[in-house]
């Protein structure tokens, strides 16, 4: 059979460096497949990293019958863990997400201007932070992502357009008040979900980006709409390959 397998709906894929990375939302785990082409002939749409320069192969690097055995073992493991399915009505092609490249920070810091943040902003942020902290503590990440996705889908169905000027003012207020509740250092999940909740209270619905990089492996998430990054710097997030956009 040719390409009989599909990714399960809760699994997402991207190419990062020379590896194919899978995000299993059901288990909140990442899996690296090396070499990147390892499952290309078995999984529909499996991405393949750009080819490396051709070099002579040493005897130990040559293809052997062991390759098929390793692929079969990996397939069996992924099937048993629910990462792969054979029914195309249930599964999906292993196509990496297509996302606009980060180009500009939504807000710029001006040391000579005091950000405008009202009491209403404070209470909205308190509610957003409380909801985000509770969700990340008591609910699986798959459920949290589904909720955010459903919220954005409702916004799209209502044809709510992004007002970037208004969004910039709201993000400025968020950044000004955020230190009263938490620090964003090494807390990208909490920061991004709190910001998404905060903006949703004003009917502003940007995207939630999840990305990875390798050598060494690191996962990160941020808020972005189009080429505008809301809570990070474009130079930093461009170092990550998007694996999921909500």
C-alpha positions, 0 to 999 in steps of 0.5 A, spaced: 500 500 500 502 507 498 501 512 503 496 508 507 496 513 514 494 519 516 495 524 522 490 524 527 486 530 528 489 532 535 496 531 532 500 537 528 506 537 524 512 542 522 519 542 519 524 545 524 531 544 522 532 537 519 527 534 523 519 533 522 516 535 529 509 532 531 505 536 537 500 531 540 495 535 543 492 530 547 498 528 551 501 535 550 508 532 548 512 533 542 516 528 538 521 528 533 522 524 527 529 523 524 531 523 519 525 527 516 523 523 510 523 517 515 515 516 514 514 519 507 512 513 503 507 511 509 504 517 511 499 522 506 502 529 505 508 527 510 513 533 509 520 532 507 526 537 509 530 541 504 535 536 501 542 536 504 548 537 499 550 530 496 556 527 499 559 520 499 556 515 503 560 511 508 558 503 508 555 504 515 550 510 512 548 506 506 540 503 506 539 496 509 534 492 511 534 495 518 531 501 515 524 498 513 524 494 520 525 501 524 520 504 520 515 499 521 517 499 529 516 507 529 509 506 525 507 501 530 508 505 536 505 511 533 499 507 531 498 504 538 499 511 541 493 514 537 498 519 532 496 515 526 490 513 523 488 509 516 481 512 515 481 519 511 474 521 514 478 521 521 485 523 520 488 528 516 494 529 511 501 531 515 501 538 512 505 543 516 501 550 517 501 555 512 502 562 516 504 569 515 511 571 517 512 575 523 514 582 520 512 588 525 511 588 533 504 591 534 506 596 539 513 600 540 515 602 547 516 610 548 519 612 554 517 619 554 509 617 553 505 614 559 501 608 557 493 609 558 490 604 562 484 605 565 480 601 571 476 598 566 482 595 563 485 592 570 478 589 571 478 586 564 485 583 565 484 580 572 478 576 569 483 574 563 488 572 568 484 568 573 481 564 567 487 563 563 491 561 570 485 556 572 484 553 565 492 551 564 492 548 571 485 544 571 484 543 564 488 539 558 491 543 553 487 540 548 481 543 551 484 550 552 486 550 545 479 547 542 476 553 546 480 558 543 479 555 536 472 555 537 472 562 540 476 565 534 471 561 529 465 564 532 468 571 531 470 569 523 463 567 522 461 574 525 465 577 520 469 581 526 475 585 522 481 586 526 482 594 528 489 594 529 489 601 532 484 599 537 488 592 538 495 596 539 491 601 544 489 595 548 495 591 548 499 597 550 494 597 556 495 590 557 503 590 557 503 596 562 498 592 567 501 585 566 507 586 572 501 587 577 499 580 576 505 576 573 511 576 569 512 573 562 519 570 563 518 563 561 511 563 561 509 564 554 503 560 555 500 564 561 502 570 557 499 569 551 492 565 553 491 571 558 492 576 552 487 572 548 482 572 553 483 580 555 482 582 547 476 577 547 473 581 552 473 587 547 472 583 541 479 583 538 481 576 536 488 575 533 491 568 532 495 564 537 501 561 534 505 555 537 512 554 534 518 550 535 526 550 534 531 545 534 539 544 536 537 545 542 529 543 542 525 549 544 517 550 544 514 557 544 507 560 543 505 568 542 500 572 539 500 574 532 495 577 527 497 577 519 505 580 520 504 583 527 506 580 533 502 582 539 506 580 545 513 578 543 519 581 538 518 579 530 526 577 530 525 572 536 519 568 533 522 568 526 526 563 529 521 558 530 517 554 525 509 554 526 506 548 528 499 550 530 495 556 529 489 557 533 
